[in-house]
Amino acid sequence: MVNASRYTLVVHGRLAMREARFCAARDSRHGVQIMSFEQAAARLAGGFARPIDDESLREAIQAVLPVTPMGELESIKGLPGMVGAAGDTLHKAWRAGIDLAARALDHPRLDAIARLEAAVLAELPEGMMRPVDIVAAATARIAHAPAVIGAVEFDGLTEISPCWRPLVGLLAQHIPVTWTAGPRLVPDWLDAAVIVASAPAEDPVVPAVSAATSYHEAIEAMRWARSLLASGVDASDIAIATASPADYDDHFLALRADANIDLHFVHGVHTVTTRNGQAAAALADIVVRGITQTRLRRLAALCQDSAPLSSLPDGWLRVLPSNAPLSTSGAWNRLFARLTPGDWPDGLDHTPALRDAVSILAQGSDAAPAVGEAFLKGRALTIWRKALLAGPAASIDVTLGSLKQDDGLDACVSVAWMPASALAASPRLHVRLLGLNSSRWPRGISEDRLIPDHVIPTAELDPLSVTLADRRDFRTILATTSGEVVLSRARRDRDGRLLGRSPLLADHGDEAYLRRNAVPGHAFSETDRLMARPQEFDAELQAAGAKACWRDWRLEEVTPHDGMVRTDHPLISAILERTQSASSLKALLRNPLGFVWRYAFGWKAPQSSAEPLVLDPLQTGDLVHMVLD
């Protein structure tokens, strides 16, 4: 007999899970479990059973890959990206229900992957199971399903991986299982005992537009979202989506700050966009490319409270000569040799502490774990450890650029920017779809990186291909959105090349042509408003000051913008009383304003390159003699 207080709602994706929990809490629905089907199966399999998460899998692969014979893959197993490729291949095989060990004799490549799988499973904790093992354990405990998970409802799903399908039919024979499809397509593999709840498709307004570039698409999307918010639409009813959000993430990250709109990135933001991520990136720059003065200054600005640098006084960076790159160990040793206590801001000699910090940083990528433990802490150290798990230390700077984290916003009260797959599982009232260009939506099918099509057909290894998923998600979004769906595409890419229309737009008529320099009907930020309304910008004090400066620069008479200062200004008097060099006298006579900038304010022109070439006297003499010869 089914426990009436136990009810399991199966959804797909983090957004759908958050919104379902929010609705359950708001409606006081006690006893409801909201999870993915993988989590529900693991719960039925036993209290200590759990699926293999990505981080644990990467850690296990990195541990066993160097000591596991990989056959024809032996020559590439140490390359950057091998850990990620192996993890993707194993996940695909497990989701498709392919027994790699049973097919190891079919091809040498499968034999190598099967050996890697066996080593990984031996390395993982005992409770972590493959999907096929979770299904087997859950099948053995199927009699406990009424008490453990109760009635099950699949909400918002269009498909699940083949490895889980037998368990769905088995559950339907012991507990009520409902597949709430709504207007979505119902998969034909569902067992007859599963209750299917369908509904007619929605009929939204579907306009189509074309923008100049992908960046222009993002701007128009922000204007559209701002206009909806101004008209009284709740932020939780607005969604912007595309098949591959990575092409637009940088645009929306910059526009979000300018617009002051809570735009939630459902798929997460890159860790390097945060301060902790920048601290890890600054350290990675030194570990991979070597220590220089510029890189050390960047690291010191982000990790001043780290153990090796915390003992140095405030303002210690002034002991570093501004005209030397300090890119070799010899240059650092010469600097340490000539530093005296009087060179430090507090009059004490901190040269040993600085030398120790530089020596740690100079160890390179071979000591990346120890260097990270020494200079990073908290969230930055966590990011560093994840990067070392995801790839080799020699390319940790590249790995850091691919890591993501949650942006900290609540999806239930924010405008959402998300992949189309997340929107298909959790529909909203007002939707704007971006990137509807050929080869971008739907995306093309690609072979697995380790198991090519002639070894295992792609249709078998990845039955839920990205092309079919993109088409299915597009149809699902149109069928589940009740308000408005704006279809948007870019006319050209960032290099100016023409882009074709997506075949998904064939049934949606002509598109509205949006000009890049058109006056917006609703600006998304103050900057956007002032750029579109020159008469309002003219009234701004900043604009008036800029115009006056430009006008005064062309006048022959002296104006306030020519650097006029009062008579006997103490700062001017101080720099004139100094002993002048030939360079300062030349600046004083030829460019008085530049003289004040350089010697009074300490302003310097930026270096033309990150590492200027600086020669010592001997090298300079050798160069002159070589030129004369």
C-alpha angles and dihedrals in degrees: 000000000000117000104240092209094057117080129159122204114196116203137164125243137004095276094054090046093051094047093046091052090047091052092046092051092046091051093044092237102171120196096028117138115200115194146120119278089249089059092046091052091049091051091053091046091062144291095274097043117103136163122254109264123209096250095051091046093052091048092051093046092050090051098049103031097081093052099038117093106234101185111209090006092058094099095055103037092097096051123109111268096029093110092053093044092050091048092051092049094050092048091051093049092047094047091048091050094240116161102219094185092055092051097042092108093054094077138357090239091058090047090056093048091047091053090050091049092052092049092047093050090050091051096048121086113273094248094058111095139182116245091257091053092047090051091050092050092045091049090055089053097040091121089068093055095100091056099036104043106001119194113000128214123188106207126187097356124132098179143359129203118276093245091068100043098087091054092053092057092045092051091052089062093058107030136021109275119189124190105202100198100159106184092340125112114269113227114240094224094071115122117248090241091064113099110230118205111195131177135188118270120262121248107222128174106262114194120172125214137177124214130196098248140348089269090054088050089056092048092051090048091054091048089050092050092047092051091052092049091049090052092057102263114147115248089232089064095057125085136172116195145167137175094252113024095185091083091061105031096096091048094051093043091058095040092048092060092047095047096044090222123143096241108175118211101215092191092048134249129270112271091228089068089069129072092246090050091050090052090054091045092051090053091046090053090058095042094051102035103026134255121298133162093257093051093045091052090052092049092047091053090056103033105034091132094055117118098252093048102033094084093057115097125246111278094023091139089076089076088069111090110242095215098054125078094206090209098150135058090240091057091052092048091051089051092050091048095057099040114109131186089258091062092064121084094238096041093245126117110251095162094114091055092049091046091053092050092049092047091054092050092047092062091088133207094323088071096038095127093052093044091052093049090052100048106027134062140175117001093355090058091048090054090049092052092048090051091053089052093048097052147351120298092240090068100033091127090062092045092052090057091060099048119103137195139184115280094221097241124125111246092206095064102030140078104259130223109193150143115280091245091062092049092049089057095043111030125200134201099246119036136178118192118202134193099036092162130129113276090013101070111046096024122215126259115255131189123251112267095236105024110049124203095261091058097047118359112249090233089061098040094044108020091166094061121190092242094055091042092053092051092045092048091051092052091044093052092051091047097047102041112092100184121038137335115193113198112208135182137172121244095206138018125236091276094053098255117145116253125211127231121261115253086234088072093060094098097045104074129224123347131229113250110230114199117218094225097041119128105256120236089220121018117220096210143010090261091053091049095050093046090052095045111048093177090061092045090053089060093057117103090226092056092046091051092049092050092048091050092050091048094046092049089066096047121096096215121082113266134179088263092062093076100266113178132179122269117276094009106185094228093052091045091051095054092044091054092058122096104266124223125212090261094051092046090051090051092047093052100038103031113017093172091052089047090058092046093050103039104025102037097026092231117162133189112252116259115259090228138022092243112036117197111251120181126196118230094266093051090046091053092048091051092050092050091048091052092048091049 
